[in-house]
Amino acid sequence: MPDTHGARTHWRGLPCLALQAANGDSALLALHGAQLLSWVSAGQERLYLSPQALADGRSAIRGGVPLCFPQFNQRGPLPKHGFARNLPWRVQAQQADGATLVLHDDEATRRLWPQGFAAQLQVQLTPAALQLTLGVHNCSASAWDFTAALHSYLRVADIGRTRLHGLDGCARWDAVADRHGRQQGAIGFDGEYDSVLQASAASLQLDGGDGLAVHITHSASWGQVVVWNPGAALCAQLPDMPADGYRQMLCVEAAQIDQRVTLAPGARWSGWQRLQLSNPAAPGPG
């Protein structure tokens, strides 16, 4: 990653903003898709970015924190995860430790989705913590609805030793087995894992096996948490991932997908996710 902070820079030819907190923690935010690519805290990279990620300025980037808007996955007629992650965003505001990017509807977006909108991503660094806030504004004369997610790829030392705490008892849809139930205890990983859990205003702890846990919280406006790891078989089929990439990553996503958000004309919605380093010695319940 570049070592230029508080300035415009590039990642593999894509324009980016380099951010730095007062304690030296850093982040790299691409204008393409308003995608966070890096968060370095306590001297270690905390996000997973595939070394084979595409950087052509048109495709989604595998890793970091892609934005899913105005559609999650293939739950609708739009391209997978919508179009926001595949388009250039504009810098609205920037300071050394934070930035705000915006995306407005234009002729290209209206061909896919005929709505007037403004989307905004705010990134704020503080010592040992990072917060991302997605905002959505209905600029149309009529109501419309959407689904969305902050598709965070978190770096772990070893997925086999990774545990995600805080979702015990939550209703869970296992997308791999297409089975509904409830989560029992902490989540461990042995093979492909893809689940949607009902967890509004969740407070989670990810112990990735490297001695420092990540505490994950999100606003009540996100009703679900999506947890995903492709496992060995699926990862080997992904052209923009190394075959063993699944061992170093886990997606823990703040999501609003089971119930669509409806915005009246002029209405606004926002949702945030906060990542903070914490002591893994005392995990929360579940």
Helices and strands as residue ranges (DSSP letters): E 7-11, E 14-20, E 26-30, E 35-41, E 44-45, E 67-68, G 84-86, E 90-95, E 98-104, H 107-112, E 117-126, E 129-138, E 144-150, E 153-155, G 159-161, E 163-165, E 171-174, E 179-182, E 193-198, E 203-207, E 213-218, E 224-229, H 231-235, G 245-248, E 249-263, E 268-278
